[in-house]
Amino acid sequence: MNILMLYTAIPHTTGRYLEKALREVATIRSCGPTASEKILRAWDLEAISDRVRPHDLPCEKVSAKAIREGFPGFRPDWILFVESGVWFEMPILDEWPSPKACYLIDTHLFAADHLAIASRFDVVFLAQKPYVELFRERLDRPVYWLPLAADPQIHRPFDEPERFDVAICSSNSAIPDRRSRRLARLDIHSILGQKRVFLEEMSRFLSSGKILFNSAVKDDLNMRVFESLSIGKCLLTDSVPGLLDLFAPDVDLVVYDDADLVDKLRFLLANPGIRERIGASGRKKILQSHTYRHRARSLVRILSDNPGILRKGDEHVAYSHV
């Protein structure tokens, strides 16, 4: 399959991880803008500026003319847009006859905008399960749940001493929110390590924690769940839609709510054998079913079977690996 992949080139985003995996199972040409120094500063990403790589065809505005000139002779079977937080013009969506698919990540924050964006595509993949039915009803086209994943070459254990009881890679919120309040509670009852780092440095830092922590922004099944589990440490996370479809509580990870957060923390700290067993199980589940290689294969399988015409009764879950 020939796929023209469109997204903004930022090194730690889903688009970059998925492109890498898709190149193993399809012929890929990537196109789109590259994150500017202004964006890197605004998002506090200057530490990974040396990892920024432009697309096969760097392009601020993706048009049919740009593709024909940039990739002479290349005829995509599908055009795939992956949300990466920076929007850009894509007149090619109206100019090119190939079917189009999109993969939208932060629908929990931008549902109305994403509905408008998705209306331009023939097939829609969503990282957040609760919106699949809504989009299917509103758009009358195939919509699939394709959860996020991990890249085990980057999200992997490092041989680091366990300096923290609990570790999380995140920024400090200037405005108190649910996650910052939870972290404040953990800080009272444990040695908390918190740092904003990315890629391998993130994995190295998380490897220094006995327990890894996650708190969703808005009931989203975020990247942190998959990346933390891939490190092989016990993950303590809140429950969000879709989580328990993929992972077993107290087997692959530990689920808390605000009432039992501290009790579960204390239990895990007092029982290293249990938390190590859960950490190993979570990493095994990631490697078996939830890497970007699995997502790439599922995506290609669906696009191969689906010409962009809605077929009533289709299974609208894309995460099972092939």
BADREN-746531 format. One record per residue: residue in one letter; x, y, z of N, C-alpha, C in turn; residue number from 1. Coordinates in steps of 0.1 Angstrom, whole numbers, always signed. Example, Ala and Ser with C-alpha at 12.3 -4.5 7.8 and 13.67 -1.06 7.14 Angstrom:
<pados>
PADO   r     nc1     nc2     nc3    cac1    cac2    cac3     cc1     cc2     cc3     k
PADO   A    +132     -57     +78    +123     -45     +78    +132     -33     +78     1
PADO   S    +128     -22     +71    +137     -11     +71    +129      +0     +79     2
</pados>
This chain:
<pados>
PADO   r     nc1     nc2     nc3    cac1    cac2    cac3     cc1     cc2     cc3     k
PADO   M      +8     -12      +0      +0      +0      +0      +9     +12      +0     1
PADO   N      +5     +22      -8     +12     +35      -9      +4     +45      +0     2
PADO   I     +10     +51     +10      +3     +61     +18     +11     +74     +18     3
PADO   L      +4     +85     +16      +9     +98     +17      +5    +103     +31     4
PADO   M     +15    +105     +40     +12    +108     +54     +14    +123     +57     5
PADO   L      +4    +129     +63      +5    +144     +65      +4    +146     +80     6
PADO   Y     +14    +153     +86     +13    +158     +99     +25    +168    +101     7
PADO   T     +25    +175    +113     +35    +184    +116     +47    +176    +123     8
PADO   A     +59    +178    +118     +70    +170    +122     +75    +175    +136     9
PADO   I     +71    +168    +146     +76    +170    +160     +80    +156    +165    10
PADO   P     +92    +155    +171     +98    +142    +174     +92    +133    +184    11
PADO   H     +83    +138    +193     +78    +130    +203     +63    +128    +201    12
PADO   T     +58    +130    +189     +43    +129    +187     +39    +116    +181    13
PADO   T     +26    +113    +182     +21    +101    +176     +24    +100    +161    14
PADO   G     +24    +111    +154     +26    +110    +140     +40    +105    +137    15
PADO   R     +50    +109    +144     +64    +104    +142     +65     +89    +145    16
PADO   Y     +59     +85    +156     +60     +71    +160     +53     +62    +150    17
PADO   L     +41     +67    +146     +33     +59    +136     +40     +58    +123    18
PADO   E     +45     +69    +118     +52     +69    +105     +64     +59    +105    19
PADO   K     +71     +58    +116     +82     +49    +117     +77     +34    +116    20
PADO   A     +66     +32    +123     +60     +18    +122     +54     +15    +109    21
PADO   L     +47     +25    +103     +41     +23     +90     +51     +19     +79    22
PADO   R     +63     +25     +80     +73     +22     +70     +77      +7     +70    23
PADO   E     +73      +0     +80     +76     -15     +80     +66     -22     +72    24
PADO   V     +54     -17     +70     +43     -24     +64     +37     -18     +52    25
PADO   A     +42      -6     +48     +36      +1     +36     +47     +10     +31    26
PADO   T     +45     +15     +19     +53     +25     +13     +49     +39     +16    27
PADO   I     +57     +46     +24     +53     +59     +30     +60     +70     +23    28
PADO   R     +53     +81     +21     +59     +94     +18     +53    +104     +28    29
PADO   S     +61    +111     +35     +56    +120     +45     +57    +135     +40    30
PADO   C     +48    +143     +44     +47    +157     +39     +41    +165     +50    31
PADO   G     +45    +178     +51     +39    +187     +60     +50    +196     +66    32
PADO   P     +45    +205     +75     +55    +215     +81     +63    +208     +91    33
PADO   T     +74    +215     +95     +83    +211    +106     +81    +221    +117    34
PADO   A     +81    +216    +129     +79    +224    +141     +89    +236    +141    35
PADO   S     +85    +248    +142     +94    +259    +142    +100    +262    +156    36
PADO   E    +110    +270    +156    +117    +273    +169    +106    +280    +178    37
PADO   K     +97    +288    +172     +87    +295    +180     +78    +284    +187    38
PADO   I     +74    +274    +179     +66    +264    +185     +73    +256    +196    39
PADO   L     +86    +253    +193     +94    +245    +203     +95    +253    +216    40
PADO   R     +97    +267    +215     +98    +275    +227     +85    +276    +234    41
PADO   A     +74    +278    +227     +61    +279    +233     +56    +266    +240    42
PADO   W     +60    +255    +235     +57    +242    +241     +67    +236    +250    43
PADO   D     +78    +244    +252     +89    +240    +261     +95    +227    +256    44
PADO   L     +98    +227    +243    +104    +215    +237    +118    +218    +232    45
PADO   E    +124    +228    +237    +138    +231    +232    +148    +221    +235    46
PADO   A    +145    +213    +245    +155    +202    +249    +156    +191    +238    47
PADO   I    +146    +190    +230    +146    +180    +219    +147    +186    +205    48
PADO   S    +151    +199    +205    +152    +206    +192    +161    +199    +182    49
PADO   D    +172    +192    +188    +181    +185    +179    +176    +172    +173    50
PADO   R    +164    +168    +178    +158    +156    +173    +147    +159    +162    51
PADO   V    +145    +171    +160    +135    +175    +149    +140    +172    +136    52
PADO   R    +132    +164    +128    +136    +160    +115    +125    +164    +105    53
PADO   P    +128    +170     +94    +118    +174     +84    +112    +162     +77    54
PADO   H    +101    +164     +71     +95    +153     +63    +102    +150     +50    55
PADO   D     +98    +139     +44    +104    +136     +30    +102    +149     +21    56
PADO   L     +91    +155     +23     +88    +168     +15     +83    +178     +25    57
PADO   P     +92    +187     +30     +88    +197     +39     +79    +207     +32    58
PADO   C     +67    +210     +38     +57    +217     +30     +48    +224     +40    59
PADO   E     +47    +237     +40     +38    +244     +49     +23    +243     +44    60
PADO   K     +21    +241     +32      +8    +240     +26      +8    +228     +16    61
PADO   V      +0    +218     +19      +1    +206     +11      -9    +206      +0    62
PADO   S      -5    +207     -12     -14    +208     -23     -10    +196     -33    63
PADO   A     -19    +194     -42     -17    +183     -52      -5    +187     -61    64
PADO   K      -3    +200     -64      +8    +204     -72     +21    +201     -64    65
PADO   A     +22    +204     -51     +34    +202     -43     +37    +187     -43    66
PADO   I     +27    +178     -42     +29    +164     -42     +34    +159     -55    67
PADO   R     +28    +163     -66     +32    +159     -79     +47    +163     -82    68
PADO   E     +50    +175     -78     +64    +179     -81     +74    +173     -71    69
PADO   G     +70    +171     -59     +79    +166     -48     +81    +151     -49    70
PADO   F     +70    +144     -53     +71    +129     -54     +66    +125     -68    71
PADO   P     +74    +128     -78     +70    +124     -92     +68    +109     -93    72
PADO   G     +57    +105     -99     +54     +91    -101     +48     +84     -89    73
PADO   F     +47     +90     -78     +41     +84     -66     +26     +86     -66    74
PADO   R     +19     +75     -65      +4     +76     -65      -1     +69     -52    75
PADO   P      -5     +77     -42      -9     +71     -30     -23     +64     -31    76
PADO   D     -23     +52     -25     -36     +45     -24     -45     +52     -13    77
PADO   W     -39     +58      -3     -46     +65      +7     -37     +78     +11    78
PADO   I     -44     +88     +15     -38    +100     +22     -42     +99     +36    79
PADO   L     -32     +99     +45     -35     +98     +60     -30    +110     +67    80
PADO   F     -39    +117     +74     -35    +129     +82     -35    +124     +97    81
PADO   V     -25    +128    +104     -24    +125    +118     -23    +138    +126    82
PADO   E     -32    +140    +135     -31    +152    +144     -18    +152    +152    83
PADO   S     -12    +164    +152      +0    +165    +160      +0    +179    +167    84
PADO   G     -11    +185    +168     -12    +197    +176     -10    +210    +168    85
PADO   V      -4    +210    +156      -2    +222    +148      -9    +220    +135    86
PADO   W     -19    +228    +132     -27    +227    +120     -21    +234    +109    87
PADO   F     -24    +229     +97     -18    +236     +85     -28    +233     +73    88
PADO   E     -26    +241     +62     -35    +240     +51     -33    +227     +43    89
PADO   M     -44    +221     +39     -43    +208     +31     -53    +209     +20    90
PADO   P     -50    +217     +10     -59    +218      -2     -60    +205      -9    91
PADO   I     -49    +196      -7     -49    +183     -14     -61    +175     -11    92
PADO   L     -67    +177      +0     -79    +169      +4     -90    +171      -6    93
PADO   D     -91    +183     -12    -101    +185     -22     -96    +183     -36    94
PADO   E     -83    +182     -38     -77    +182     -51     -74    +168     -56    95
PADO   W     -72    +159     -47     -66    +146     -50     -77    +135     -50    96
PADO   P     -78    +126     -59     -89    +116     -59     -87    +104     -50    97
PADO   S     -75    +102     -44     -74     +91     -35     -82     +92     -23    98
PADO   P     -87     +81     -17     -95     +82      -4     -86     +87      +7    99
PADO   K     -92     +94     +17     -85    +100     +28     -89     +95     +41   100
PADO   A     -79     +94     +50     -82     +89     +64     -75     +99     +73   101
PADO   C     -81    +100     +85     -74    +108     +95     -74    +101    +109   102
PADO   Y     -64    +104    +117     -62     +99    +130     -62    +111    +140   103
PADO   L     -72    +112    +148     -74    +123    +157     -71    +119    +171   104
PADO   I     -64    +127    +178     -58    +122    +191     -66    +129    +203   105
PADO   D     -67    +142    +203     -72    +150    +214     -86    +154    +213   106
PADO   T     -95    +145    +209    -109    +147    +207    -115    +151    +220   107
PADO   H    -110    +146    +231    -116    +150    +244    -115    +165    +247   108
PADO   L    -106    +172    +240    -104    +186    +242    -110    +194    +231   109
PADO   F    -111    +188    +219    -116    +196    +207    -126    +188    +199   110
PADO   A    -137    +184    +206    -146    +175    +199    -153    +182    +187   111
PADO   A    -158    +194    +189    -164    +201    +178    -155    +204    +166   112
PADO   D    -143    +208    +169    -133    +211    +158    -130    +198    +151   113
PADO   H    -129    +187    +159    -125    +174    +153    -137    +169    +144   114
PADO   L    -149    +171    +148    -160    +167    +139    -159    +174    +126   115
PADO   A    -156    +187    +126    -155    +195    +114    -143    +190    +105   116
PADO   I    -132    +187    +112    -121    +181    +104    -124    +168     +98   117
PADO   A    -130    +159    +107    -132    +145    +102    -142    +145     +90   118
PADO   S    -150    +155     +89    -160    +155     +78    -153    +156     +64   119
PADO   R    -140    +159     +64    -133    +160     +51    -126    +147     +48   120
PADO   F    -128    +136     +56    -121    +124     +54    -131    +112     +52   121
PADO   D    -127    +102     +45    -135     +90     +42    -136     +81     +53   122
PADO   V    -125     +79     +60    -124     +70     +72    -117     +78     +83   123
PADO   V    -123     +76     +95    -118     +83    +107    -113     +73    +118   124
PADO   F    -101     +76    +123     -96     +69    +134     -96     +78    +146   125
PADO   L    -100     +74    +158    -100     +82    +170     -92     +75    +181   126
PADO   A     -84     +83    +188     -77     +77    +199     -85     +76    +212   127
PADO   Q     -96     +83    +212    -105     +83    +224    -118     +76    +221   128
PADO   K    -120     +65    +228    -131     +56    +225    -145     +63    +226   129
PADO   P    -148     +71    +237    -161     +76    +239    -167     +84    +227   130
PADO   Y    -159     +88    +218    -164     +97    +207    -167     +89    +194   131
PADO   V    -164     +76    +194    -166     +68    +182    -181     +68    +178   132
PADO   E    -190     +65    +187    -204     +65    +183    -209     +78    +178   133
PADO   L    -205     +89    +185    -210    +102    +182    -205    +106    +168   134
PADO   F    -192    +103    +165    -187    +107    +151    -194     +98    +141   135
PADO   R    -196     +86    +144    -202     +77    +134    -216     +82    +130   136
PADO   E    -224     +86    +141    -237     +91    +138    -238    +104    +131   137
PADO   R    -228    +113    +135    -229    +126    +129    -223    +126    +114   138
PADO   L    -213    +117    +112    -206    +118     +99    -211    +107     +89   139
PADO   D    -218     +97     +94    -223     +86     +85    -212     +80     +76   140
PADO   R    -201     +76     +83    -190     +70     +76    -182     +62     +86   141
PADO   P    -173     +53     +82    -166     +45     +91    -157     +52    +101   142
PADO   V    -159     +50    +114    -151     +56    +124    -146     +44    +133   143
PADO   Y    -133     +44    +136    -127     +33    +143    -120     +39    +156   144
PADO   W    -120     +31    +166    -112     +34    +178     -98     +28    +176   145
PADO   L     -88     +36    +175     -74     +32    +174     -66     +38    +186   146
PADO   P     -65     +31    +197     -58     +37    +209     -44     +41    +205   147
PADO   L     -38     +49    +214     -24     +53    +213     -16     +41    +217   148
PADO   A      -3     +42    +217      +6     +30    +219     +20     +34    +224   149
PADO   A     +29     +25    +224     +43     +28    +228     +52     +24    +217   150
PADO   D     +64     +30    +217     +75     +26    +208     +85     +20    +217   151
PADO   P     +86      +6    +217     +95      +0    +227    +110      +2    +224   152
PADO   Q    +114      +8    +213    +128     +12    +211    +131     +25    +219   153
PADO   I    +121     +33    +222    +123     +45    +230    +117     +43    +244   154
PADO   H    +105     +38    +245     +99     +36    +258    +103     +22    +264   155
PADO   R    +114     +22    +270    +120      +9    +275    +127     +11    +288   156
PADO   P    +129      +0    +295    +135      +1    +308    +150      +5    +307   157
PADO   F    +154     +13    +316    +169     +17    +318    +173     +12    +331   158
PADO   D    +186      +8    +332    +192      +3    +345    +195     +15    +354   159
PADO   E    +185     +20    +361    +187     +32    +369    +183     +28    +384   160
PADO   P    +190     +33    +394    +186     +31    +408    +172     +38    +410   161
PADO   E    +164     +31    +419    +151     +36    +422    +152     +48    +432   162
PADO   R    +153     +60    +427    +155     +71    +436    +142     +77    +441   163
PADO   F    +131     +73    +434    +118     +79    +438    +108     +68    +441   164
PADO   D     +99     +71    +450     +88     +62    +453     +78     +62    +441   165
PADO   V     +75     +74    +436     +66     +77    +425     +73     +86    +415   166
PADO   A     +72     +83    +402     +77     +91    +392     +67     +94    +381   167
PADO   I     +68    +106    +376     +59    +111    +365     +67    +121    +357   168
PADO   C     +65    +120    +343     +71    +130    +335     +60    +139    +330   169
PADO   S     +60    +152    +336     +50    +161    +333     +55    +175    +337   170
PADO   S     +48    +185    +333     +51    +199    +337     +43    +202    +349   171
PADO   N     +46    +213    +356     +39    +218    +367     +28    +227    +362   172
PADO   S     +16    +225    +366      +5    +233    +362      +5    +247    +369   173
PADO   A      +4    +258    +362      +4    +271    +368      -9    +273    +375   174
PADO   I     -20    +266    +371     -33    +267    +377     -36    +254    +383   175
PADO   P     -40    +254    +396     -43    +241    +402     -53    +233    +395   176
PADO   D     -50    +221    +392     -60    +212    +385     -60    +199    +392   177
PADO   R     -68    +189    +387     -70    +176    +393     -56    +169    +395   178
PADO   R     -48    +169    +384     -35    +162    +385     -26    +168    +395   179
PADO   S     -25    +182    +395     -16    +188    +405     -20    +186    +419   180
PADO   R     -34    +185    +422     -38    +182    +435     -35    +168    +439   181
PADO   R     -36    +159    +430     -32    +145    +433     -17    +144    +435   182
PADO   L     -10    +150    +427      +5    +150    +429      +9    +156    +443   183
PADO   A      +2    +166    +447      +5    +172    +460      +2    +162    +471   184
PADO   R      -8    +154    +470     -11    +144    +480      +0    +133    +480   185
PADO   L      +4    +129    +468     +14    +119    +467     +27    +124    +473   186
PADO   D     +30    +137    +471     +42    +143    +476     +43    +142    +491   187
PADO   I     +31    +143    +498     +31    +142    +512     +34    +128    +517   188
PADO   H     +30    +118    +510     +31    +104    +515     +42     +96    +508   189
PADO   S     +50    +102    +500     +61     +95    +493     +71    +104    +488   190
PADO   I     +82     +98    +483     +93    +106    +476     +89    +107    +461   191
PADO   L     +84    +119    +457     +79    +121    +444     +89    +127    +434   192
PADO   G     +91    +121    +423     +99    +126    +412     +91    +131    +401   193
PADO   Q     +92    +143    +397     +85    +149    +386     +94    +157    +377   194
PADO   K     +94    +155    +364    +103    +161    +355     +98    +162    +341   195
PADO   R    +100    +172    +334     +95    +173    +320    +107    +170    +311   196
PADO   V    +107    +157    +306    +117    +153    +297    +110    +144    +287   197
PADO   F    +117    +141    +276    +111    +134    +265    +120    +123    +259   198
PADO   L    +113    +114    +251    +120    +104    +244    +128     +95    +254   199
PADO   E    +140     +92    +250    +148     +82    +259    +151     +88    +273   200
PADO   E    +152    +101    +274    +154    +107    +287    +142    +106    +296   201
PADO   M    +130    +106    +290    +118    +103    +297    +119     +88    +303   202
PADO   S    +122     +79    +294    +123     +65    +299    +133     +63    +309   203
PADO   R    +144     +70    +308    +155     +69    +318    +150     +74    +332   204
PADO   F    +143     +86    +331    +138     +92    +344    +128     +83    +350   205
PADO   L    +118     +78    +342    +108     +69    +348    +113     +56    +353   206
PADO   S    +124     +51    +348    +131     +39    +353    +136     +41    +367   207
PADO   S    +137     +54    +372    +142     +56    +385    +131     +57    +395   208
PADO   G    +119     +53    +391    +107     +53    +401    +103     +39    +404   209
PADO   K     +99     +37    +416     +93     +24    +420     +79     +22    +414   210
PADO   I     +72     +33    +414     +58     +33    +409     +57     +45    +399   211
PADO   L     +50     +43    +388     +48     +53    +378     +33     +58    +380   212
PADO   F     +31     +71    +377     +18     +77    +380     +12     +83    +368   213
PADO   N      -1     +83    +367      -8     +89    +356     -21     +95    +361   214
PADO   S     -24    +107    +356     -37    +113    +359     -42    +120    +346   215
PADO   A     -53    +116    +341     -58    +121    +328     -62    +135    +329   216
PADO   V     -61    +143    +318     -65    +156    +318     -80    +157    +318   217
PADO   K     -87    +149    +309    -101    +150    +308    -106    +136    +303   218
PADO   D    -104    +126    +312    -109    +113    +310    -104    +107    +296   219
PADO   D     -91    +110    +293     -86    +106    +281     -76     +94    +283   220
PADO   L     -76     +85    +274     -66     +74    +274     -53     +79    +267   221
PADO   N     -44     +85    +275     -33     +93    +270     -21     +84    +267   222
PADO   M     -11     +91    +261      +1     +84    +257      +9     +79    +269   223
PADO   R      +8     +87    +280     +15     +83    +292     +12     +69    +297   224
PADO   V      -1     +64    +296      -4     +51    +300      +4     +41    +293   225
PADO   F      +5     +41    +280     +12     +31    +272     +27     +32    +273   226
PADO   E     +32     +45    +274     +46     +47    +275     +51     +43    +289   227
PADO   S     +44     +45    +299     +48     +41    +313     +47     +26    +314   228
PADO   L     +37     +20    +309     +36      +5    +310     +48      -1    +303   229
PADO   S     +52      +5    +292     +63      -1    +284     +77      +0    +291   230
PADO   I     +78      +8    +302     +90      +9    +310     +91      -3    +319   231
PADO   G     +80      -9    +322     +81     -22    +330     +79     -19    +345   232
PADO   K     +75      -7    +349     +73      -4    +363     +57      -4    +365   233
PADO   C     +53      -6    +378     +39      -6    +381     +33      +7    +379   234
PADO   L     +22      +8    +371     +16     +21    +368      +3     +22    +377   235
PADO   L      +3     +33    +384      -9     +37    +392     -16     +48    +384   236
PADO   T     -28     +45    +379     -35     +54    +370     -50     +55    +374   237
PADO   D     -56     +66    +370     -71     +67    +371     -77     +59    +360   238
PADO   S     -90     +56    +362     -98     +49    +352    -104     +58    +342   239
PADO   V    -102     +55    +329    -108     +63    +319    -114     +54    +309   240
PADO   P    -124     +59    +300    -130     +50    +291    -120     +43    +281   241
PADO   G    -121     +30    +280    -113     +22    +271    -101     +16    +278   242
PADO   L     -97     +21    +290     -86     +15    +297     -87      +0    +300   243
PADO   L     -99      -3    +306    -101     -17    +310    -105     -26    +299   244
PADO   D    -107     -21    +287    -108     -29    +275     -95     -35    +271   245
PADO   L     -84     -28    +275     -71     -32    +270     -62     -38    +281   246
PADO   F     -64     -34    +294     -56     -38    +305     -64     -43    +317   247
PADO   A     -59     -53    +324     -66     -59    +335     -61     -52    +348   248
PADO   P     -70     -46    +356     -66     -40    +369     -61     -50    +379   249
PADO   D     -50     -46    +386     -43     -54    +395     -35     -65    +389   250
PADO   V     -35     -66    +376     -27     -76    +368     -17     -68    +360   251
PADO   D     -22     -59    +351     -13     -51    +342     -10     -37    +348   252
PADO   L     -19     -32    +356     -17     -19    +362     -26     -18    +374   253
PADO   V     -25      -7    +382     -34      -5    +393     -42      +8    +391   254
PADO   V     -55      +7    +393     -64     +18    +391     -68     +24    +404   255
PADO   Y     -68     +37    +405     -72     +44    +418     -83     +53    +415   256
PADO   D     -90     +58    +426     -98     +70    +425     -93     +79    +437   257
PADO   D     -99     +90    +438     -94    +100    +448     -96     +95    +462   258
PADO   A    -106     +86    +464    -108     +81    +478     -97     +71    +482   259
PADO   D     -92     +63    +473     -82     +52    +477     -68     +54    +472   260
PADO   L     -65     +66    +466     -52     +69    +460     -41     +66    +470   261
PADO   V     -42     +72    +482     -31     +71    +492     -30     +56    +497   262
PADO   D     -41     +50    +499     -41     +36    +504     -34     +27    +494   263
PADO   K     -37     +29    +481     -31     +20    +471     -16     +23    +469   264
PADO   L     -12     +36    +471      +2     +39    +471      +9     +32    +482   265
PADO   R      +4     +33    +494     +10     +27    +506     +11     +12    +504   266
PADO   F      +1      +6    +498      +1      -9    +496     +12     -13    +486   267
PADO   L     +13      -6    +476     +23      -9    +466     +38      -7    +471   268
PADO   L     +40      +4    +478     +53      +6    +484     +57      -4    +494   269
PADO   A     +47     -10    +501     +50     -20    +511     +51     -34    +505   270
PADO   N     +48     -35    +492     +48     -49    +486     +55     -48    +473   271
PADO   P     +69     -48    +473     +77     -47    +461     +74     -59    +452   272
PADO   G     +72     -71    +457     +70     -82    +448     +58     -80    +440   273
PADO   I     +47     -75    +446     +34     -73    +438     +36     -63    +427   274
PADO   R     +42     -51    +431     +43     -41    +421     +53     -45    +410   275
PADO   E     +63     -53    +413     +72     -57    +402     +65     -67    +393   276
PADO   R     +57     -76    +399     +49     -85    +390     +39     -78    +381   277
PADO   I     +33     -67    +387     +23     -60    +379     +31     -52    +368   278
PADO   G     +42     -46    +371     +50     -39    +361     +54     -48    +350   279
PADO   A     +59     -60    +353     +63     -69    +343     +51     -74    +334   280
PADO   S     +39     -75    +340     +27     -79    +332     +23     -68    +323   281
PADO   G     +24     -56    +328     +20     -44    +320     +29     -43    +308   282
PADO   R     +42     -44    +310     +51     -43    +298     +49     -55    +288   283
PADO   K     +47     -67    +293     +44     -78    +285     +32     -75    +276   284
PADO   K     +21     -70    +282      +9     -67    +274     +12     -56    +263   285
PADO   I     +20     -46    +267     +23     -36    +257     +30     -43    +245   286
PADO   L     +40     -51    +248     +48     -57    +237     +40     -67    +229   287
PADO   Q     +30     -73    +235     +22     -83    +228     +11     -76    +219   288
PADO   S      +6     -64    +223      -6     -59    +216      -6     -44    +214   289
PADO   H      +3     -36    +221      +0     -22    +221     +12     -13    +217   290
PADO   T     +20     -18    +207     +31      -9    +202     +25      -2    +189   291
PADO   Y     +33      +7    +184     +29     +14    +172     +30      +5    +160   292
PADO   R     +37      -6    +161     +38     -16    +150     +24     -23    +149   293
PADO   H     +18     -26    +161      +5     -32    +161      -6     -22    +155   294
PADO   R      -5      -9    +159     -14      +1    +154     -12      +2    +138   295
PADO   A      +0      +2    +134      +2      +4    +119      -4      -8    +112   296
PADO   R      -2     -20    +117      -8     -31    +110     -23     -31    +110   297
PADO   S     -29     -27    +121     -43     -26    +122     -49     -15    +112   298
PADO   L     -42      -4    +111     -46      +7    +103     -45      +3     +88   299
PADO   V     -34      -4     +84     -33      -8     +70     -43     -19     +67   300
PADO   R     -45     -28     +76     -56     -38     +74     -69     -32     +71   301
PADO   I     -73     -22     +79     -86     -16     +78     -87      -8     +65   302
PADO   L     -76      +0     +62     -76      +7     +49     -77      -2     +37   303
PADO   S     -70     -13     +38     -70     -23     +27     -84     -29     +24   304
PADO   D     -92     -30     +35    -105     -36     +34    -116     -26     +32   305
PADO   N    -113     -13     +34    -123      -3     +34    -121      +8     +24   306
PADO   P    -129      +8     +13    -127     +18      +3    -132     +32      +7   307
PADO   G    -136     +34     +19    -141     +47     +23    -156     +48     +22   308
PADO   I    -163     +37     +20    -178     +36     +20    -183     +29     +32   309
PADO   L    -192     +35     +39    -197     +30     +51    -204     +17     +49   310
PADO   R    -201      +7     +56    -208      -6     +56    -214      -9     +69   311
PADO   K    -227      -9     +70    -234     -10     +82    -230     -24     +89   312
PADO   G    -228     -23    +102    -225     -35    +109    -210     -38    +110   313
PADO   D    -202     -29    +104    -187     -31    +106    -183     -31    +120   314
PADO   E    -173     -38    +124    -167     -37    +137    -159     -24    +137   315
PADO   H    -162     -15    +147    -155      -2    +147    -145      -2    +158   316
PADO   V    -137     -12    +160    -126     -12    +169    -114     -17    +161   317
PADO   A    -103      -9    +162     -92     -12    +153     -80     -16    +161   318
PADO   Y     -81     -18    +174     -69     -20    +182     -64     -35    +182   319
PADO   S     -72     -44    +178     -67     -58    +178     -56     -60    +168   320
PADO   H     -45     -66    +173     -33     -67    +165     -34     -78    +155   321
PADO   V     -27     -77    +143     -27     -87    +133     -12     -90    +130   322
</pados>
